Amino acid sequence: MKNARKVALSGVFTALCFVFLYVGSIFQTMDLSAAAIGSIIVLVAMIELGKKWALGIYVSAAILSVLLLPYKSPAAVFALFAGYYPILKAPLNRIKPIVFSYLARLSCFNIAFLALFFVFTKLLNIQEDYLNLEILIFVLGNVTFLVYDFALERIAATYFTRLKPKLFGKG
């Protein structure tokens, strides 16, 4: 793929990420869903354009979101975890044995989860009653992450087998 086409496609992917994050910012109940959809866009960008371009899309969308979104929660989730995780997923999947692979993935998530918790409680000053249930939130977050991780694998497989040939051809 020529560089001009890669630049144009990365602009489209960045804009799509930002639009979904913006929708998640407007409809605040969709903030996690918007960040997850943004990560799927980064996953598709990585498949189509490569790791370097996907990283540029993640950084661009994260900066735009942090600067421009009225409600910062989707931007924080995307910037601190969901945006870069699809880029890290392939190397983490190659770790053998599989138990160490899952430990590495869970470690990556938990570090990001602690960073998000800090951002929400200290920087964004969200002091809700449910934040007192840290252990339950931590356990549910890890379970949700495992579902998200599995869903990314299935989405990537479906994209390769069904969507990629229709959208971009077999090559």
VMD Tcl script that builds the backbone (N, CA, C; Angstrom):
set m [mol new atoms 513]
animate dup $m
set s [atomselect $m all]
$s set {name element resname resid chain x y z} {
  {N N MET 1 A 0.851 -1.165 0.000}
  {CA C MET 1 A 0.000 0.000 0.000}
  {C C MET 1 A 0.902 1.235 0.000}
  {N N LYS 2 A 0.578 2.184 -0.847}
  {CA C LYS 2 A 1.380 3.402 -0.958}
  {C C LYS 2 A 1.175 4.293 0.256}
  {N N ASN 3 A 2.197 5.125 0.524}
  {CA C ASN 3 A 2.143 5.982 1.713}
  {C C ASN 3 A 0.970 6.952 1.691}
  {N N ALA 4 A 0.632 7.499 0.528}
  {CA C ALA 4 A -0.494 8.434 0.460}
  {C C ALA 4 A -1.791 7.745 0.882}
  {N N ARG 5 A -1.956 6.506 0.449}
  {CA C ARG 5 A -3.158 5.765 0.832}
  {C C ARG 5 A -3.137 5.448 2.331}
  {N N LYS 6 A -1.962 5.131 2.865}
  {CA C LYS 6 A -1.848 4.865 4.300}
  {C C LYS 6 A -2.163 6.107 5.122}
  {N N VAL 7 A -1.677 7.254 4.675}
  {CA C VAL 7 A -1.948 8.506 5.387}
  {C C VAL 7 A -3.452 8.800 5.368}
  {N N ALA 8 A -4.065 8.655 4.215}
  {CA C ALA 8 A -5.504 8.909 4.104}
  {C C ALA 8 A -6.308 7.937 4.969}
  {N N LEU 9 A -5.950 6.670 4.914}
  {CA C LEU 9 A -6.661 5.667 5.696}
  {C C LEU 9 A -6.449 5.878 7.197}
  {N N SER 10 A -5.248 6.283 7.581}
  {CA C SER 10 A -5.019 6.546 9.006}
  {C C SER 10 A -5.811 7.765 9.471}
  {N N GLY 11 A -5.981 8.753 8.612}
  {CA C GLY 11 A -6.829 9.895 8.953}
  {C C GLY 11 A -8.277 9.479 9.154}
  {N N VAL 12 A -8.749 8.592 8.301}
  {CA C VAL 12 A -10.123 8.089 8.440}
  {C C VAL 12 A -10.264 7.296 9.736}
  {N N PHE 13 A -9.288 6.434 10.031}
  {CA C PHE 13 A -9.344 5.650 11.267}
  {C C PHE 13 A -9.293 6.551 12.503}
  {N N THR 14 A -8.446 7.566 12.476}
  {CA C THR 14 A -8.352 8.498 13.597}
  {C C THR 14 A -9.681 9.231 13.783}
  {N N ALA 15 A -10.256 9.693 12.692}
  {CA C ALA 15 A -11.546 10.395 12.772}
  {C C ALA 15 A -12.639 9.472 13.316}
  {N N LEU 16 A -12.651 8.215 12.873}
  {CA C LEU 16 A -13.642 7.263 13.383}
  {C C LEU 16 A -13.483 7.048 14.886}
  {N N CYS 17 A -12.244 6.880 15.326}
  {CA C CYS 17 A -11.990 6.742 16.774}
  {C C CYS 17 A -12.536 7.948 17.524}
  {N N PHE 18 A -12.192 9.121 17.041}
  {CA C PHE 18 A -12.623 10.340 17.717}
  {C C PHE 18 A -14.143 10.453 17.734}
  {N N VAL 19 A -14.801 10.139 16.634}
  {CA C VAL 19 A -16.269 10.242 16.571}
  {C C VAL 19 A -16.913 9.302 17.588}
  {N N PHE 20 A -16.437 8.059 17.651}
  {CA C PHE 20 A -17.015 7.128 18.626}
  {C C PHE 20 A -16.746 7.588 20.058}
  {N N LEU 21 A -15.554 8.089 20.321}
  {CA C LEU 21 A -15.249 8.594 21.659}
  {C C LEU 21 A -16.099 9.818 21.986}
  {N N TYR 22 A -16.355 10.643 20.992}
  {CA C TYR 22 A -17.210 11.817 21.193}
  {C C TYR 22 A -18.641 11.391 21.531}
  {N N VAL 23 A -19.141 10.396 20.818}
  {CA C VAL 23 A -20.484 9.875 21.121}
  {C C VAL 23 A -20.512 9.331 22.551}
  {N N GLY 24 A -19.452 8.620 22.953}
  {CA C GLY 24 A -19.369 8.127 24.325}
  {C C GLY 24 A -19.292 9.247 25.348}
  {N N SER 25 A -18.755 10.376 24.940}
  {CA C SER 25 A -18.681 11.531 25.826}
  {C C SER 25 A -20.039 12.215 25.973}
  {N N ILE 26 A -20.798 12.236 24.903}
  {CA C ILE 26 A -22.127 12.855 24.948}
  {C C ILE 26 A -23.108 11.960 25.712}
  {N N PHE 27 A -23.133 10.675 25.365}
  {CA C PHE 27 A -23.968 9.703 26.066}
  {C C PHE 27 A -23.071 8.994 27.072}
  {N N GLN 28 A -23.016 9.522 28.277}
  {CA C GLN 28 A -22.009 9.097 29.248}
  {C C GLN 28 A -22.131 7.643 29.685}
  {N N THR 29 A -23.261 7.025 29.457}
  {CA C THR 29 A -23.388 5.608 29.789}
  {C C THR 29 A -22.661 4.730 28.769}
  {N N MET 30 A -22.241 5.328 27.661}
  {CA C MET 30 A -21.541 4.576 26.605}
  {C C MET 30 A -20.032 4.808 26.619}
  {N N ASP 31 A -19.479 5.348 27.702}
  {CA C ASP 31 A -18.070 5.709 27.685}
  {C C ASP 31 A -17.150 4.496 27.519}
  {N N LEU 32 A -17.425 3.398 28.212}
  {CA C LEU 32 A -16.586 2.209 28.060}
  {C C LEU 32 A -16.796 1.548 26.700}
  {N N SER 33 A -18.030 1.542 26.236}
  {CA C SER 33 A -18.321 0.969 24.921}
  {C C SER 33 A -17.630 1.760 23.817}
  {N N ALA 34 A -17.635 3.066 23.938}
  {CA C ALA 34 A -16.985 3.915 22.942}
  {C C ALA 34 A -15.481 3.659 22.911}
  {N N ALA 35 A -14.869 3.505 24.076}
  {CA C ALA 35 A -13.437 3.210 24.126}
  {C C ALA 35 A -13.147 1.836 23.514}
  {N N ALA 36 A -14.027 0.862 23.759}
  {CA C ALA 36 A -13.845 -0.474 23.183}
  {C C ALA 36 A -13.985 -0.439 21.662}
  {N N ILE 37 A -14.936 0.327 21.156}
  {CA C ILE 37 A -15.089 0.461 19.703}
  {C C ILE 37 A -13.860 1.153 19.107}
  {N N GLY 38 A -13.356 2.158 19.797}
  {CA C GLY 38 A -12.124 2.803 19.354}
  {C C GLY 38 A -10.963 1.829 19.290}
  {N N SER 39 A -10.903 0.904 20.248}
  {CA C SER 39 A -9.823 -0.087 20.223}
  {C C SER 39 A -9.981 -1.059 19.056}
  {N N ILE 40 A -11.205 -1.341 18.673}
  {CA C ILE 40 A -11.433 -2.203 17.507}
  {C C ILE 40 A -10.947 -1.500 16.239}
  {N N ILE 41 A -11.157 -0.202 16.170}
  {CA C ILE 41 A -10.665 0.568 15.024}
  {C C ILE 41 A -9.139 0.528 14.982}
  {N N VAL 42 A -8.492 0.647 16.133}
  {CA C VAL 42 A -7.032 0.542 16.186}
  {C C VAL 42 A -6.591 -0.860 15.777}
  {N N LEU 43 A -7.338 -1.882 16.173}
  {CA C LEU 43 A -7.032 -3.266 15.782}
  {C C LEU 43 A -7.086 -3.426 14.263}
  {N N VAL 44 A -8.130 -2.909 13.649}
  {CA C VAL 44 A -8.260 -2.987 12.186}
  {C C VAL 44 A -7.132 -2.203 11.518}
  {N N ALA 45 A -6.788 -1.053 12.072}
  {CA C ALA 45 A -5.690 -0.252 11.524}
  {C C ALA 45 A -4.373 -1.022 11.608}
  {N N MET 46 A -4.166 -1.734 12.701}
  {CA C MET 46 A -2.937 -2.511 12.835}
  {C C MET 46 A -2.884 -3.634 11.804}
  {N N ILE 47 A -4.003 -4.263 11.565}
  {CA C ILE 47 A -4.056 -5.339 10.569}
  {C C ILE 47 A -3.791 -4.780 9.172}
  {N N GLU 48 A -4.401 -3.665 8.855}
  {CA C GLU 48 A -4.300 -3.107 7.512}
  {C C GLU 48 A -3.020 -2.313 7.263}
  {N N LEU 49 A -2.577 -1.557 8.259}
  {CA C LEU 49 A -1.489 -0.613 8.036}
  {C C LEU 49 A -0.195 -0.973 8.760}
  {N N GLY 50 A -0.279 -1.779 9.786}
  {CA C GLY 50 A 0.900 -2.141 10.552}
  {C C GLY 50 A 0.947 -1.454 11.902}
  {N N LYS 51 A 1.895 -1.908 12.719}
  {CA C LYS 51 A 2.006 -1.443 14.103}
  {C C LYS 51 A 2.329 0.046 14.200}
  {N N LYS 52 A 3.241 0.528 13.348}
  {CA C LYS 52 A 3.663 1.928 13.409}
  {C C LYS 52 A 2.491 2.870 13.125}
  {N N TRP 53 A 1.712 2.563 12.114}
  {CA C TRP 53 A 0.580 3.413 11.750}
  {C C TRP 53 A -0.523 3.327 12.804}
  {N N ALA 54 A -0.758 2.122 13.326}
  {CA C ALA 54 A -1.779 1.964 14.369}
  {C C ALA 54 A -1.402 2.760 15.618}
  {N N LEU 55 A -0.118 2.776 15.949}
  {CA C LEU 55 A 0.346 3.561 17.090}
  {C C LEU 55 A 0.109 5.056 16.857}
  {N N GLY 56 A 0.345 5.524 15.640}
  {CA C GLY 56 A 0.077 6.922 15.302}
  {C C GLY 56 A -1.399 7.256 15.399}
  {N N ILE 57 A -2.241 6.341 14.971}
  {CA C ILE 57 A -3.690 6.538 15.064}
  {C C ILE 57 A -4.117 6.606 16.522}
  {N N TYR 58 A -3.593 5.692 17.333}
  {CA C TYR 58 A -3.908 5.702 18.769}
  {C C TYR 58 A -3.492 7.024 19.409}
  {N N VAL 59 A -2.256 7.453 19.171}
  {CA C VAL 59 A -1.757 8.687 19.784}
  {C C VAL 59 A -2.584 9.888 19.326}
  {N N SER 60 A -2.861 9.972 18.034}
  {CA C SER 60 A -3.642 11.094 17.509}
  {C C SER 60 A -5.048 11.142 18.099}
  {N N ALA 61 A -5.715 9.989 18.106}
  {CA C ALA 61 A -7.080 9.942 18.641}
  {C C ALA 61 A -7.088 10.225 20.144}
  {N N ALA 62 A -6.087 9.735 20.863}
  {CA C ALA 62 A -6.023 9.967 22.305}
  {C C ALA 62 A -5.811 11.451 22.612}
  {N N ILE 63 A -4.899 12.084 21.895}
  {CA C ILE 63 A -4.641 13.511 22.121}
  {C C ILE 63 A -5.870 14.343 21.788}
  {N N LEU 64 A -6.469 14.083 20.628}
  {CA C LEU 64 A -7.682 14.816 20.253}
  {C C LEU 64 A -8.785 14.636 21.294}
  {N N SER 65 A -8.957 13.417 21.768}
  {CA C SER 65 A -10.015 13.130 22.733}
  {C C SER 65 A -9.776 13.827 24.063}
  {N N VAL 66 A -8.550 13.759 24.545}
  {CA C VAL 66 A -8.242 14.399 25.823}
  {C C VAL 66 A -8.444 15.908 25.729}
  {N N LEU 67 A -8.092 16.490 24.597}
  {CA C LEU 67 A -8.203 17.935 24.436}
  {C C LEU 67 A -9.629 18.406 24.143}
  {N N LEU 68 A -10.401 17.639 23.382}
  {CA C LEU 68 A -11.655 18.154 22.844}
  {C C LEU 68 A -12.943 17.578 23.434}
  {N N LEU 69 A -12.885 16.434 24.071}
  {CA C LEU 69 A -14.128 15.847 24.572}
  {C C LEU 69 A -14.635 16.601 25.796}
  {N N PRO 70 A -15.960 16.846 25.845}
  {CA C PRO 70 A -16.512 17.551 27.007}
  {C C PRO 70 A -16.486 16.706 28.278}
  {N N TYR 71 A -16.705 15.417 28.173}
  {CA C TYR 71 A -16.668 14.485 29.298}
  {C C TYR 71 A -15.470 13.577 29.065}
  {N N LYS 72 A -14.504 13.575 29.959}
  {CA C LYS 72 A -13.186 12.980 29.709}
  {C C LYS 72 A -13.083 11.480 29.955}
  {N N SER 73 A -14.101 10.845 30.478}
  {CA C SER 73 A -14.007 9.425 30.809}
  {C C SER 73 A -13.666 8.544 29.604}
  {N N PRO 74 A -14.351 8.675 28.451}
  {CA C PRO 74 A -13.968 7.833 27.311}
  {C C PRO 74 A -12.535 8.100 26.855}
  {N N ALA 75 A -12.123 9.355 26.925}
  {CA C ALA 75 A -10.751 9.700 26.523}
  {C C ALA 75 A -9.743 9.057 27.458}
  {N N ALA 76 A -10.028 9.072 28.765}
  {CA C ALA 76 A -9.111 8.472 29.730}
  {C C ALA 76 A -9.002 6.968 29.529}
  {N N VAL 77 A -10.125 6.293 29.343}
  {CA C VAL 77 A -10.102 4.840 29.141}
  {C C VAL 77 A -9.373 4.493 27.846}
  {N N PHE 78 A -9.625 5.252 26.792}
  {CA C PHE 78 A -8.958 5.003 25.518}
  {C C PHE 78 A -7.464 5.292 25.618}
  {N N ALA 79 A -7.101 6.419 26.206}
  {CA C ALA 79 A -5.693 6.816 26.266}
  {C C ALA 79 A -4.878 5.928 27.193}
  {N N LEU 80 A -5.470 5.497 28.302}
  {CA C LEU 80 A -4.703 4.746 29.291}
  {C C LEU 80 A -4.778 3.236 29.125}
  {N N PHE 81 A -5.666 2.743 28.258}
  {CA C PHE 81 A -5.693 1.294 28.052}
  {C C PHE 81 A -6.228 0.847 26.690}
  {N N ALA 82 A -7.469 1.138 26.405}
  {CA C ALA 82 A -8.144 0.523 25.258}
  {C C ALA 82 A -7.497 0.865 23.928}
  {N N GLY 83 A -6.913 2.025 23.808}
  {CA C GLY 83 A -6.333 2.427 22.532}
  {C C GLY 83 A -5.066 1.690 22.164}
  {N N TYR 84 A -4.209 1.431 23.133}
  {CA C TYR 84 A -2.941 0.772 22.814}
  {C C TYR 84 A -2.980 -0.735 23.008}
  {N N TYR 85 A -3.974 -1.264 23.725}
  {CA C TYR 85 A -3.989 -2.702 23.991}
  {C C TYR 85 A -4.017 -3.566 22.721}
  {N N PRO 86 A -4.769 -3.212 21.671}
  {CA C PRO 86 A -4.719 -4.045 20.466}
  {C C PRO 86 A -3.317 -4.125 19.851}
  {N N ILE 87 A -2.516 -3.096 20.042}
  {CA C ILE 87 A -1.148 -3.101 19.521}
  {C C ILE 87 A -0.273 -4.033 20.362}
  {N N LEU 88 A -0.500 -4.065 21.668}
  {CA C LEU 88 A 0.270 -4.943 22.559}
  {C C LEU 88 A -0.193 -6.392 22.524}
  {N N LYS 89 A -1.421 -6.614 22.092}
  {CA C LYS 89 A -2.027 -7.938 22.185}
  {C C LYS 89 A -1.251 -9.007 21.421}
  {N N ALA 90 A -0.819 -8.721 20.222}
  {CA C ALA 90 A -0.108 -9.741 19.429}
  {C C ALA 90 A 1.177 -10.200 20.117}
  {N N PRO 91 A 2.050 -9.306 20.572}
  {CA C PRO 91 A 3.242 -9.789 21.282}
  {C C PRO 91 A 2.914 -10.520 22.590}
  {N N LEU 92 A 1.887 -10.070 23.290}
  {CA C LEU 92 A 1.507 -10.741 24.534}
  {C C LEU 92 A 0.945 -12.136 24.266}
  {N N ASN 93 A 0.280 -12.309 23.140}
  {CA C ASN 93 A -0.264 -13.622 22.778}
  {C C ASN 93 A 0.838 -14.633 22.452}
  {N N ARG 94 A 1.998 -14.158 22.011}
  {CA C ARG 94 A 3.089 -15.062 21.626}
  {C C ARG 94 A 3.893 -15.594 22.808}
  {N N ILE 95 A 3.642 -15.082 24.006}
  {CA C ILE 95 A 4.370 -15.554 25.184}
  {C C ILE 95 A 3.954 -16.995 25.483}
  {N N LYS 96 A 4.959 -17.845 25.697}
  {CA C LYS 96 A 4.710 -19.252 26.020}
  {C C LYS 96 A 5.257 -19.538 27.404}
  {N N PRO 97 A 4.640 -20.382 28.159}
  {CA C PRO 97 A 3.355 -21.048 27.987}
  {C C PRO 97 A 2.190 -20.061 28.132}
  {N N ILE 98 A 1.020 -20.530 27.806}
  {CA C ILE 98 A -0.172 -19.681 27.752}
  {C C ILE 98 A -0.486 -19.038 29.102}
  {N N VAL 99 A -0.139 -19.727 30.188}
  {CA C VAL 99 A -0.380 -19.167 31.524}
  {C C VAL 99 A 0.391 -17.866 31.690}
  {N N PHE 100 A 1.643 -17.831 31.227}
  {CA C PHE 100 A 2.435 -16.608 31.316}
  {C C PHE 100 A 1.890 -15.523 30.392}
  {N N SER 101 A 1.332 -15.933 29.275}
  {CA C SER 101 A 0.707 -14.984 28.368}
  {C C SER 101 A -0.471 -14.291 29.058}
  {N N TYR 102 A -1.323 -15.082 29.710}
  {CA C TYR 102 A -2.457 -14.493 30.419}
  {C C TYR 102 A -2.006 -13.651 31.611}
  {N N LEU 103 A -0.968 -14.074 32.297}
  {CA C LEU 103 A -0.445 -13.271 33.402}
  {C C LEU 103 A 0.084 -11.926 32.904}
  {N N ALA 104 A 0.749 -11.928 31.756}
  {CA C ALA 104 A 1.256 -10.676 31.179}
  {C C ALA 104 A 0.102 -9.771 30.762}
  {N N ARG 105 A -0.920 -10.347 30.143}
  {CA C ARG 105 A -2.076 -9.552 29.731}
  {C C ARG 105 A -2.803 -8.963 30.939}
  {N N LEU 106 A -3.014 -9.797 31.964}
  {CA C LEU 106 A -3.684 -9.309 33.168}
  {C C LEU 106 A -2.841 -8.259 33.882}
  {N N SER 107 A -1.530 -8.418 33.870}
  {CA C SER 107 A -0.656 -7.408 34.473}
  {C C SER 107 A -0.777 -6.083 33.731}
  {N N CYS 108 A -0.776 -6.153 32.411}
  {CA C CYS 108 A -0.935 -4.951 31.591}
  {C C CYS 108 A -2.253 -4.263 31.926}
  {N N PHE 109 A -3.323 -5.034 32.009}
  {CA C PHE 109 A -4.627 -4.456 32.337}
  {C C PHE 109 A -4.636 -3.857 33.730}
  {N N ASN 110 A -4.109 -4.571 34.712}
  {CA C ASN 110 A -4.176 -4.098 36.095}
  {C C ASN 110 A -3.355 -2.839 36.315}
  {N N ILE 111 A -2.230 -2.702 35.641}
  {CA C ILE 111 A -1.463 -1.456 35.726}
  {C C ILE 111 A -2.291 -0.306 35.149}
  {N N ALA 112 A -2.901 -0.551 34.000}
  {CA C ALA 112 A -3.753 0.478 33.397}
  {C C ALA 112 A -4.980 0.762 34.268}
  {N N PHE 113 A -5.536 -0.277 34.869}
  {CA C PHE 113 A -6.706 -0.125 35.735}
  {C C PHE 113 A -6.374 0.763 36.937}
  {N N LEU 114 A -5.219 0.547 37.532}
  {CA C LEU 114 A -4.800 1.393 38.655}
  {C C LEU 114 A -4.583 2.830 38.200}
  {N N ALA 115 A -4.009 3.005 37.009}
  {CA C ALA 115 A -3.825 4.361 36.474}
  {C C ALA 115 A -5.176 5.034 36.237}
  {N N LEU 116 A -6.123 4.295 35.677}
  {CA C LEU 116 A -7.464 4.844 35.462}
  {C C LEU 116 A -8.133 5.194 36.787}
  {N N PHE 117 A -7.995 4.335 37.760}
  {CA C PHE 117 A -8.574 4.597 39.073}
  {C C PHE 117 A -8.000 5.884 39.656}
  {N N PHE 118 A -6.688 6.061 39.513}
  {CA C PHE 118 A -6.048 7.287 39.986}
  {C C PHE 118 A -6.580 8.502 39.227}
  {N N VAL 119 A -6.677 8.394 37.908}
  {CA C VAL 119 A -7.161 9.517 37.101}
  {C C VAL 119 A -8.588 9.884 37.493}
  {N N PHE 120 A -9.450 8.879 37.633}
  {CA C PHE 120 A -10.845 9.171 37.965}
  {C C PHE 120 A -10.999 9.763 39.364}
  {N N THR 121 A -10.248 9.260 40.335}
  {CA C THR 121 A -10.432 9.728 41.704}
  {C C THR 121 A -9.663 11.005 42.009}
  {N N LYS 122 A -8.468 11.152 41.468}
  {CA C LYS 122 A -7.628 12.303 41.833}
  {C C LYS 122 A -7.690 13.437 40.812}
  {N N LEU 123 A -7.559 13.106 39.535}
  {CA C LEU 123 A -7.508 14.166 38.525}
  {C C LEU 123 A -8.888 14.630 38.079}
  {N N LEU 124 A -9.796 13.681 37.852}
  {CA C LEU 124 A -11.147 14.059 37.432}
  {C C LEU 124 A -12.072 14.287 38.622}
  {N N ASN 125 A -11.577 13.978 39.819}
  {CA C ASN 125 A -12.282 14.241 41.064}
  {C C ASN 125 A -13.662 13.585 41.119}
  {N N ILE 126 A -13.744 12.344 40.666}
  {CA C ILE 126 A -14.991 11.590 40.750}
  {C C ILE 126 A -14.975 10.845 42.076}
  {N N GLN 127 A -15.840 11.236 42.971}
  {CA C GLN 127 A -15.913 10.631 44.303}
  {C C GLN 127 A -17.298 10.023 44.494}
  {N N GLU 128 A -17.565 8.975 43.790}
  {CA C GLU 128 A -18.862 8.307 43.882}
  {C C GLU 128 A -18.839 7.259 44.988}
  {N N ASP 129 A -20.021 6.868 45.438}
  {CA C ASP 129 A -20.130 5.850 46.484}
  {C C ASP 129 A -19.579 4.510 46.033}
  {N N TYR 130 A -19.729 4.185 44.755}
  {CA C TYR 130 A -19.275 2.881 44.281}
  {C C TYR 130 A -17.756 2.756 44.276}
  {N N LEU 131 A -17.042 3.847 44.382}
  {CA C LEU 131 A -15.586 3.755 44.437}
  {C C LEU 131 A -15.108 3.150 45.756}
  {N N ASN 132 A -15.988 3.037 46.738}
  {CA C ASN 132 A -15.629 2.391 47.999}
  {C C ASN 132 A -15.647 0.871 47.882}
  {N N LEU 133 A -16.106 0.364 46.792}
  {CA C LEU 133 A -16.149 -1.077 46.553}
  {C C LEU 133 A -14.965 -1.504 45.683}
  {N N GLU 134 A -13.763 -1.040 46.020}
  {CA C GLU 134 A -12.593 -1.236 45.169}
  {C C GLU 134 A -12.325 -2.701 44.827}
  {N N ILE 135 A -12.451 -3.585 45.805}
  {CA C ILE 135 A -12.129 -5.000 45.563}
  {C C ILE 135 A -13.111 -5.606 44.573}
  {N N LEU 136 A -14.399 -5.330 44.750}
  {CA C LEU 136 A -15.402 -5.850 43.823}
  {C C LEU 136 A -15.190 -5.275 42.420}
  {N N ILE 137 A -14.914 -3.985 42.351}
  {CA C ILE 137 A -14.652 -3.355 41.058}
  {C C ILE 137 A -13.414 -3.954 40.406}
  {N N PHE 138 A -12.399 -4.217 41.201}
  {CA C PHE 138 A -11.160 -4.820 40.708}
  {C C PHE 138 A -11.423 -6.213 40.129}
  {N N VAL 139 A -12.163 -7.043 40.849}
  {CA C VAL 139 A -12.466 -8.404 40.379}
  {C C VAL 139 A -13.325 -8.348 39.118}
  {N N LEU 140 A -14.383 -7.542 39.139}
  {CA C LEU 140 A -15.255 -7.425 37.967}
  {C C LEU 140 A -14.514 -6.835 36.771}
  {N N GLY 141 A -13.598 -5.901 37.041}
  {CA C GLY 141 A -12.782 -5.340 35.965}
  {C C GLY 141 A -11.922 -6.394 35.300}
  {N N ASN 142 A -11.330 -7.289 36.088}
  {CA C ASN 142 A -10.498 -8.347 35.530}
  {C C ASN 142 A -11.318 -9.350 34.723}
  {N N VAL 143 A -12.489 -9.693 35.220}
  {CA C VAL 143 A -13.368 -10.600 34.473}
  {C C VAL 143 A -13.798 -9.947 33.165}
  {N N THR 144 A -14.180 -8.674 33.238}
  {CA C THR 144 A -14.577 -7.948 32.029}
  {C C THR 144 A -13.422 -7.856 31.044}
  {N N PHE 145 A -12.210 -7.641 31.551}
  {CA C PHE 145 A -11.043 -7.596 30.677}
  {C C PHE 145 A -10.850 -8.919 29.941}
  {N N LEU 146 A -10.999 -10.044 30.628}
  {CA C LEU 146 A -10.832 -11.346 29.977}
  {C C LEU 146 A -11.862 -11.545 28.866}
  {N N VAL 147 A -13.096 -11.080 29.100}
  {CA C VAL 147 A -14.131 -11.143 28.054}
  {C C VAL 147 A -13.738 -10.242 26.882}
  {N N TYR 148 A -13.275 -9.037 27.184}
  {CA C TYR 148 A -12.820 -8.081 26.160}
  {C C TYR 148 A -11.659 -8.657 25.351}
  {N N ASP 149 A -10.699 -9.272 26.032}
  {CA C ASP 149 A -9.549 -9.878 25.366}
  {C C ASP 149 A -9.992 -10.982 24.407}
  {N N PHE 150 A -10.886 -11.832 24.867}
  {CA C PHE 150 A -11.413 -12.898 24.017}
  {C C PHE 150 A -12.187 -12.316 22.837}
  {N N ALA 151 A -12.976 -11.281 23.091}
  {CA C ALA 151 A -13.762 -10.648 22.026}
  {C C ALA 151 A -12.842 -10.041 20.963}
  {N N LEU 152 A -11.731 -9.422 21.375}
  {CA C LEU 152 A -10.780 -8.875 20.393}
  {C C LEU 152 A -10.219 -9.972 19.499}
  {N N GLU 153 A -9.915 -11.134 20.083}
  {CA C GLU 153 A -9.414 -12.257 19.278}
  {C C GLU 153 A -10.452 -12.697 18.257}
  {N N ARG 154 A -11.709 -12.816 18.672}
  {CA C ARG 154 A -12.777 -13.246 17.769}
  {C C ARG 154 A -13.044 -12.189 16.691}
  {N N ILE 155 A -13.000 -10.921 17.077}
  {CA C ILE 155 A -13.211 -9.838 16.111}
  {C C ILE 155 A -12.100 -9.834 15.073}
  {N N ALA 156 A -10.855 -10.012 15.500}
  {CA C ALA 156 A -9.726 -10.067 14.559}
  {C C ALA 156 A -9.878 -11.245 13.608}
  {N N ALA 157 A -10.261 -12.410 14.128}
  {CA C ALA 157 A -10.440 -13.592 13.278}
  {C C ALA 157 A -11.569 -13.375 12.276}
  {N N THR 158 A -12.669 -12.807 12.741}
  {CA C THR 158 A -13.799 -12.530 11.845}
  {C C THR 158 A -13.411 -11.502 10.791}
  {N N TYR 159 A -12.665 -10.491 11.197}
  {CA C TYR 159 A -12.218 -9.477 10.241}
  {C C TYR 159 A -11.358 -10.107 9.154}
  {N N PHE 160 A -10.401 -10.939 9.551}
  {CA C PHE 160 A -9.515 -11.587 8.566}
  {C C PHE 160 A -10.293 -12.459 7.588}
  {N N THR 161 A -11.231 -13.240 8.094}
  {CA C THR 161 A -11.898 -14.219 7.231}
  {C C THR 161 A -13.069 -13.655 6.435}
  {N N ARG 162 A -13.800 -12.696 6.997}
  {CA C ARG 162 A -15.025 -12.242 6.328}
  {C C ARG 162 A -14.978 -10.814 5.809}
  {N N LEU 163 A -14.475 -9.886 6.603}
  {CA C LEU 163 A -14.557 -8.475 6.218}
  {C C LEU 163 A -13.393 -7.996 5.363}
  {N N LYS 164 A -12.182 -8.382 5.708}
  {CA C LYS 164 A -10.997 -7.909 4.984}
  {C C LYS 164 A -11.077 -8.216 3.484}
  {N N PRO 165 A -11.435 -9.447 3.091}
  {CA C PRO 165 A -11.535 -9.692 1.646}
  {C C PRO 165 A -12.572 -8.819 0.937}
  {N N LYS 166 A -13.651 -8.455 1.640}
  {CA C LYS 166 A -14.689 -7.635 1.029}
  {C C LYS 166 A -14.314 -6.167 1.000}
  {N N LEU 167 A -13.636 -5.691 2.029}
  {CA C LEU 167 A -13.304 -4.277 2.127}
  {C C LEU 167 A -12.033 -3.903 1.357}
  {N N PHE 168 A -10.981 -4.696 1.521}
  {CA C PHE 168 A -9.675 -4.325 0.983}
  {C C PHE 168 A -9.119 -5.347 0.007}
  {N N GLY 169 A -9.849 -6.377 -0.288}
  {CA C GLY 169 A -9.348 -7.412 -1.186}
  {C C GLY 169 A -8.503 -8.414 -0.430}
  {N N LYS 170 A -8.117 -9.470 -1.102}
  {CA C LYS 170 A -7.380 -10.552 -0.454}
  {C C LYS 170 A -5.935 -10.186 -0.176}
  {N N GLY 171 A -5.345 -9.273 -0.929}
  {CA C GLY 171 A -3.934 -8.939 -0.785}
  {C C GLY 171 A -3.678 -8.104 0.348}
}
mol reanalyze $m
mol bondsrecalc $m
mol representation Tube
mol addrep $m
